[in-house]
Amino acid sequence: MYRRVTVPLDGSRQSEHALRWAVTIARNAGCVLDLVHAAFPPPAATELAGAALWQGRALDDAEAAARERLHSLAAEAATLGIRVEPIIIDRPVPDALIDHIQESGTDLIVMTTHARSRLEHLLLGSVAASVIRHSNVPVLLVRPDEGLPAIASPVTVERVLVPLDGSAFAREILPPVSELAILMQAELTLLSVLQPVVALATATLDTGPNLLMPLSNAPSSEGLAPSLSDLDRAAESLKSATDLVVRTAVVAHGRPAQAIVDYAEHHGMDLIAMTTHGRGALKRLVAGSVSEAVIRTFGRPMLVVRPNIS
């Protein structure tokens, strides 16, 4: 169960879109909520960057307003019965933010990302990417909504999509997503995306390259790809260890990221949960990876985690 949830803020209204999610989670978990203001102006085009030009006295005025806003938000959240700690970081981000996450024992980070049209830098040098690269703490990425919902308005999560590829790396998402699903009383769908040539080699398909079907209806011959049996085993393991409703599905598609997003949107998924992939010792996220492509195109929240394995 979560003990501490951290929300990075920069004084902009955009960064506050994560608060509604964080407050809901903190209330459900009965945990501490850290509202962390990054006082040092970050580079342009990052998740924590404001739109203003930070110069001279304007910076001082903006900082004073941001600090006042931080304490106002903390007081508002505290009226909901949440223990809130407003924290000012006066050293450069993302290093100071990552230090706080590591030292505070944060279990979950909730932060706002840009709208889809501005995601070019999401996984390439941004603050969010740095947090993911240098921390194994799960990160819940929230899209800005139209307007700014009241933080007291609860978030509901009913369906969560968890893409798996048969690797131990991908399965590292299962503990954090299970914890969130239990807290939010959501059901999980484990999804395997097969390349069409693999699907055609294991069954006779006459529905074209974009087949969507539940795993329970998939052909049961012994020649099925290993990812299918891995998916089934993962589902059974989750069912036996939790009270979660866990479903399975298989998609045959030549573009995994597109298949994941299409499935999520077609089935009304509230959230996608994935591991992030890296090169070598995971020093950076891979441009063009499936997880990055999904984050770029999926218009709803995502839970991502960098596993502590290479």
C-alpha positions as CSV (number, residue, x, y, z in Angstrom):
1,M,0.0,0.0,0.0
2,Y,1.2,3.5,-0.8
3,R,2.8,5.4,2.1
4,R,3.8,8.6,0.2
5,V,2.7,10.1,-3.1
6,T,4.6,13.0,-4.7
7,V,3.3,15.6,-7.1
8,P,5.9,17.9,-8.8
9,L,4.5,21.4,-9.4
10,D,5.9,24.5,-11.0
11,G,3.3,27.2,-10.3
12,S,1.6,26.7,-13.6
13,R,-2.0,25.6,-13.8
14,Q,-1.0,22.9,-16.2
15,S,1.0,21.1,-13.6
16,E,-2.0,21.1,-11.3
17,H,-3.9,18.7,-13.5
18,A,-2.1,15.9,-11.7
19,L,-3.5,16.9,-8.3
20,R,-7.0,15.4,-8.7
21,W,-5.5,12.0,-9.4
22,A,-2.9,12.3,-6.6
23,V,-5.6,13.5,-4.1
24,T,-7.9,10.6,-5.0
25,I,-5.1,8.1,-4.6
26,A,-3.8,9.6,-1.3
27,R,-7.3,9.6,0.1
28,N,-8.0,6.0,-0.8
29,A,-4.6,4.9,0.5
30,G,-4.6,7.1,3.6
31,C,-1.1,8.1,2.8
32,V,1.0,11.3,2.9
33,L,0.9,13.6,-0.1
34,D,4.0,15.7,-1.0
35,L,3.4,18.8,-3.1
36,V,6.8,19.6,-4.4
37,H,7.4,23.0,-6.0
38,A,10.4,23.2,-8.3
39,A,11.6,26.7,-7.5
40,F,14.5,26.8,-10.0
41,P,13.2,27.6,-13.5
42,P,13.7,24.5,-15.6
43,P,14.6,24.4,-19.3
44,A,11.9,25.3,-21.9
45,A,9.8,22.5,-23.4
46,T,9.8,20.2,-20.3
47,E,6.9,19.1,-18.2
48,L,7.8,21.5,-15.4
49,A,8.4,24.5,-17.7
50,G,6.2,27.5,-17.4
51,A,5.2,29.6,-20.4
52,A,6.7,32.8,-19.0
53,L,10.1,34.2,-19.8
54,W,12.0,33.9,-16.5
55,Q,13.9,37.2,-16.2
56,G,14.9,39.3,-13.3
57,R,12.2,40.6,-11.1
58,A,9.5,38.7,-13.1
59,L,11.1,35.5,-11.8
60,D,11.0,36.7,-8.2
61,D,7.3,37.7,-8.5
62,A,6.5,34.4,-10.2
63,E,8.3,32.5,-7.4
64,A,6.4,34.3,-4.7
65,A,3.1,33.7,-6.4
66,A,4.0,30.0,-6.9
67,R,4.9,29.5,-3.3
68,E,1.7,31.1,-2.2
69,R,-0.3,28.9,-4.5
70,L,1.5,25.8,-3.2
71,H,0.5,26.5,0.3
72,S,-3.1,27.3,-0.8
73,L,-3.3,23.9,-2.6
74,A,-1.9,22.1,0.4
75,A,-4.4,23.7,2.7
76,E,-7.2,22.8,0.3
77,A,-6.1,19.2,0.1
78,A,-5.7,19.0,3.9
79,T,-9.4,19.8,4.3
80,L,-10.1,16.5,2.6
81,G,-8.5,14.6,5.5
82,I,-5.2,14.1,3.7
83,R,-1.8,14.7,5.4
84,V,-0.1,17.1,3.0
85,E,3.5,18.4,3.1
86,P,4.3,21.4,0.9
87,I,7.9,21.3,-0.1
88,I,10.1,23.9,-1.9
89,I,13.0,22.8,-4.0
90,D,15.4,25.6,-4.5
91,R,18.0,23.7,-6.4
92,P,18.0,22.8,-10.2
93,V,15.6,20.2,-11.3
94,P,15.5,17.4,-12.1
95,D,18.4,16.4,-9.8
96,A,16.8,18.0,-6.7
97,L,13.5,16.4,-7.5
98,I,15.0,13.0,-7.9
99,D,16.9,13.4,-4.6
100,H,13.7,14.2,-2.9
101,I,11.9,11.2,-4.4
102,Q,14.8,8.9,-3.3
103,E,15.1,10.4,0.2
104,S,11.4,10.7,1.1
105,G,10.5,7.1,0.4
106,T,7.9,8.1,-2.3
107,D,5.9,5.1,-3.6
108,L,4.2,6.9,-6.5
109,I,4.9,10.0,-8.6
110,V,2.0,11.8,-10.2
111,M,2.8,14.5,-12.8
112,T,1.3,16.3,-15.7
113,T,2.5,15.9,-19.2
114,H,2.1,18.1,-22.2
115,A,-0.8,17.7,-24.6
116,R,-0.2,15.3,-27.4
117,S,0.8,18.0,-29.9
118,R,3.7,19.0,-27.6
119,L,5.1,15.6,-26.7
120,E,8.2,15.7,-28.9
121,H,10.5,16.0,-25.9
122,L,8.5,13.9,-23.5
123,L,11.0,11.0,-23.4
124,L,14.1,12.8,-24.7
125,G,15.7,14.9,-22.0
126,S,12.6,16.3,-20.2
127,V,12.1,16.3,-16.5
128,A,9.6,13.4,-16.7
129,A,12.1,11.4,-18.6
130,S,14.9,12.2,-16.1
131,V,12.6,11.1,-13.2
132,I,11.8,7.8,-15.0
133,R,15.4,7.2,-16.0
134,H,16.9,7.8,-12.6
135,S,14.2,6.3,-10.3
136,N,12.5,3.0,-10.1
137,V,9.4,4.6,-8.5
138,P,6.3,4.2,-10.7
139,V,5.2,7.4,-12.4
140,L,1.6,8.2,-13.3
141,L,1.5,10.6,-16.2
142,V,-1.6,12.7,-16.5
143,R,-2.9,14.6,-19.5
144,P,-4.2,18.2,-19.0
145,D,-8.0,18.2,-19.2
146,E,-10.2,21.0,-20.5
147,G,-10.3,23.5,-17.7
148,L,-9.0,22.6,-14.3
149,P,-11.1,20.1,-12.3
150,A,-11.5,20.7,-8.6
151,I,-9.0,18.6,-6.7
152,A,-11.7,17.4,-4.4
153,S,-13.5,15.8,-7.4
154,P,-12.7,12.1,-7.2
155,V,-11.1,10.2,-10.1
156,T,-12.6,6.8,-11.1
157,V,-10.6,4.1,-12.7
158,E,-12.6,1.0,-13.9
159,R,-10.4,-0.5,-16.6
160,V,-6.7,-0.7,-16.9
161,L,-4.8,-2.1,-19.9
162,V,-1.5,-3.9,-19.3
163,P,0.5,-4.8,-22.5
164,L,2.9,-7.7,-22.1
165,D,5.4,-9.1,-24.5
166,G,6.4,-12.3,-22.7
167,S,9.6,-10.8,-21.2
168,A,10.5,-10.6,-17.6
169,F,11.2,-6.9,-18.2
170,A,7.6,-6.2,-19.3
171,R,6.2,-8.2,-16.3
172,E,7.8,-5.8,-13.9
173,I,4.8,-3.5,-14.4
174,L,2.5,-6.1,-12.7
175,P,3.2,-5.3,-9.0
176,P,2.8,-1.5,-9.3
177,V,-0.3,-1.8,-11.6
178,S,-1.9,-4.4,-9.3
179,E,-1.4,-2.1,-6.3
180,L,-3.0,0.8,-8.1
181,A,-5.9,-1.4,-9.4
182,I,-6.6,-2.8,-6.0
183,L,-6.7,0.8,-4.6
184,M,-9.0,2.0,-7.3
185,Q,-11.1,-1.2,-7.5
186,A,-10.3,-1.5,-11.2
187,E,-10.1,-4.5,-13.4
188,L,-7.0,-5.4,-15.5
189,T,-6.8,-6.5,-19.1
190,L,-3.5,-8.2,-20.0
191,L,-2.8,-7.7,-23.7
192,S,-0.4,-9.5,-26.0
193,V,0.3,-8.0,-29.5
194,L,1.4,-10.7,-32.0
195,Q,2.9,-9.9,-35.3
196,P,0.5,-11.0,-38.0
197,V,3.0,-13.5,-39.4
198,V,3.1,-15.2,-36.0
199,A,-0.6,-15.3,-35.6
200,L,-1.1,-16.7,-39.1
201,A,1.5,-19.4,-38.3
202,T,-0.5,-20.6,-35.3
203,A,-4.1,-20.3,-36.5
204,T,-6.2,-19.7,-39.6
205,L,-7.2,-16.0,-39.6
206,D,-9.6,-14.6,-42.1
207,T,-10.2,-11.2,-40.4
208,G,-7.1,-9.4,-41.7
209,P,-4.1,-8.0,-39.8
210,N,-6.0,-6.2,-37.0
211,L,-7.6,-9.2,-35.2
212,L,-8.9,-8.5,-31.8
213,M,-10.1,-11.5,-29.7
214,P,-10.1,-12.6,-26.0
215,L,-7.4,-15.2,-25.2
216,S,-10.1,-17.6,-24.1
217,N,-11.2,-17.8,-27.7
218,A,-7.8,-18.2,-29.2
219,P,-6.8,-21.4,-30.9
220,S,-5.6,-23.9,-28.3
221,S,-3.1,-25.9,-30.3
222,E,0.4,-26.6,-28.9
223,G,2.0,-24.4,-31.6
224,L,0.9,-21.1,-30.1
225,A,3.5,-18.5,-29.6
226,P,5.1,-18.5,-26.1
227,S,3.8,-15.1,-25.3
228,L,0.2,-16.5,-25.2
229,S,1.0,-19.0,-22.5
230,D,3.0,-16.4,-20.6
231,L,0.0,-14.1,-20.7
232,D,-2.3,-16.8,-19.4
233,R,0.1,-17.7,-16.6
234,A,0.5,-14.0,-15.6
235,A,-3.3,-13.7,-15.4
236,E,-3.7,-16.8,-13.3
237,S,-1.0,-15.6,-11.0
238,L,-2.7,-12.2,-10.4
239,K,-6.0,-13.8,-9.9
240,S,-4.7,-16.2,-7.2
241,A,-2.7,-13.5,-5.4
242,T,-5.4,-10.8,-5.5
243,D,-9.2,-10.2,-5.7
244,L,-8.7,-8.4,-9.0
245,V,-10.8,-9.2,-12.1
246,V,-8.2,-10.0,-14.7
247,R,-9.0,-10.5,-18.4
248,T,-6.7,-11.4,-21.3
249,A,-6.7,-10.5,-24.9
250,V,-4.6,-10.9,-28.0
251,V,-4.2,-8.5,-30.9
252,A,-2.6,-9.5,-34.2
253,H,-1.1,-6.3,-35.7
254,G,2.1,-5.2,-37.4
255,R,2.5,-2.1,-35.3
256,P,2.4,-2.9,-31.5
257,A,2.0,0.7,-30.3
258,Q,-0.8,1.4,-32.6
259,A,-2.5,-1.9,-31.6
260,I,-2.2,-1.0,-27.9
261,V,-3.7,2.5,-28.3
262,D,-6.5,1.2,-30.6
263,Y,-7.4,-1.5,-28.2
264,A,-7.4,0.9,-25.2
265,E,-9.6,3.4,-27.0
266,H,-12.0,0.8,-28.5
267,H,-12.5,-0.8,-25.1
268,G,-12.8,2.4,-23.0
269,M,-9.6,1.8,-21.0
270,D,-9.1,4.5,-18.3
271,L,-5.3,3.9,-18.1
272,I,-2.5,2.0,-19.7
273,A,0.4,0.6,-17.6
274,M,3.7,-0.3,-19.1
275,T,7.4,-0.6,-18.4
276,T,9.8,1.7,-20.2
277,H,12.5,0.1,-22.3
278,G,16.1,1.3,-22.5
279,R,19.4,0.7,-24.1
280,G,22.3,-1.0,-22.3
281,A,21.9,-0.3,-18.6
282,L,18.7,1.7,-19.2
283,K,20.6,5.0,-19.2
284,R,18.1,6.5,-21.6
285,L,14.7,5.7,-23.0
286,V,14.7,4.5,-26.6
287,A,13.4,6.8,-29.3
288,G,10.8,4.9,-31.2
289,S,10.2,2.3,-28.5
290,V,6.7,0.9,-28.0
291,S,6.2,2.6,-24.7
292,E,7.3,6.0,-26.0
293,A,5.0,5.7,-29.0
294,V,2.1,4.8,-26.8
295,I,2.7,7.7,-24.5
296,R,2.9,10.0,-27.5
297,T,-0.5,8.9,-28.9
298,F,-2.6,7.8,-26.0
299,G,-4.8,10.7,-24.7
300,R,-5.4,9.3,-21.2
301,P,-3.2,8.7,-18.1
302,M,-0.4,6.2,-18.2
303,L,1.4,4.4,-15.4
304,V,5.1,3.7,-16.3
305,V,8.0,2.2,-14.4
306,R,11.6,1.6,-15.2
307,P,12.4,-1.9,-13.9
308,N,15.6,-2.3,-11.9
309,I,16.9,-4.8,-14.4
310,S,19.1,-4.5,-17.5
